[in-house]
Amino acid sequence: MIDGKICLTYSDSHGLVVAGDMIGNIFSWKMGEVSHVNTDNGDVLPHHVLGGHMKNKRPPSHHEKDKALGLDGGHSDAVLSLLTLTGTDMVASCSMDHTVKLWDLTTLGLRKTLLGHPKGVKHMAYCPDQRLIVSGGFSYDLVVNNPYLSNPISRLRGHCSAIVGVEHITGTSQAALPDLKLVTADADGFCKLWDLRTFSCMETFTSNMAANRMRLKTRRKSTCSPATREPVITCMTVSPLSKRVFVGGRSVDSFEVLRDDCEDLTDESAVLAVCFNTTNLTFVTASGTMIARSVGPI
């Protein structure tokens, strides 16, 4: 039934599986309900068609016509990602048609279309504490939206290639404080840590793969344009438990960037020397910006 499905999400609160395909259609299945089966090929037919145009496909069956909602407001190009918005009754979809659309999981209708991207949108993250949707794709800037507002509220600028990952970080703040950090990655291998309170970049870090490419570029001039060269990394994920960011391309690299924000135990530059004081059981470190710093006791 769904040719070329490329993304999937699940809403536990509504018991719905939602999928998107290559031509802009969005389908849903209600878990636990009896589904209709296409006797020609055995495909399980969706309970609802949330949005799309059903173009270049066979005519929809009577069952699909009865359950088709929001067809006129669907995407006009490939749906690249779906995201369930925690704490709401909505699911977000982003597409090559430059838009992010919000779908009501109760009525299965289109609730809002979010604009602001000049190119296709591929990745999204949702921060429930501030009700922020951060999206990025083939343009270099990320757009910050509130699902209840019509216009973007901010843009995150700093990347110089297509966005390949957007992750909201959870489990890194104290219990009484919200999680307001975001990690983004681009195809050139650069990752950025953002503060969603101020929409500012807190830190930029580079994968070993990107560093190797930069060293090669100093030795020989590349004949590839930015649009045609192979991306350094193609995906990213975050492990809050280990406080590490993982990026992947031809190989996998990781960084420990989610450090505890304790200024007394953190050096801002590389540590040059470390000594252990056996009397009071402390470490003393010397870095490029600090003459000495005592860490302990242990």
Sequence and secondary structure as in RCSB ss.txt:
>XXXX:A:sequence
MIDGKICLTYSDSHGLVVAGDMIGNIFSWKMGEVSHVNTDNGDVLPHHVLGGHMKNKRPPSHHEKDKALGLDGGH
SDAVLSLLTLTGTDMVASCSMDHTVKLWDLTTLGLRKTLLGHPKGVKHMAYCPDQRLIVSGGFSYDLVVNNPYLS
NPISRLRGHCSAIVGVEHITGTSQAALPDLKLVTADADGFCKLWDLRTFSCMETFTSNMAANRMRLKTRRKSTCS
PATREPVITCMTVSPLSKRVFVGGRSVDSFEVLRDDCEDLTDESAVLAVCFNTTNLTFVTASGTMIARSVGPI
>XXXX:A:secstr
  TT  EEEEETTTTEEEEE TTS EEEEETTS   B TTT  B  SEEEE   TTS    HHHHHHB SGGGS 
SS EEEEEE TTSSEEEEEETTS EEEEETTT SEEEEE   SS EEEEEEETTTTEEEEEESSSSEEEE TT S
S  EEE    S EEEEEEE S S TTS   EEEEEETTSEEEEEETTTTEEEEEEE HHHHHHHHHHHHS   S 
TTTS  SEEEEEEETTTTEEEEEESSEEEE       GGG  SS EEEEEEETTTTEEEEEESS S EEE   
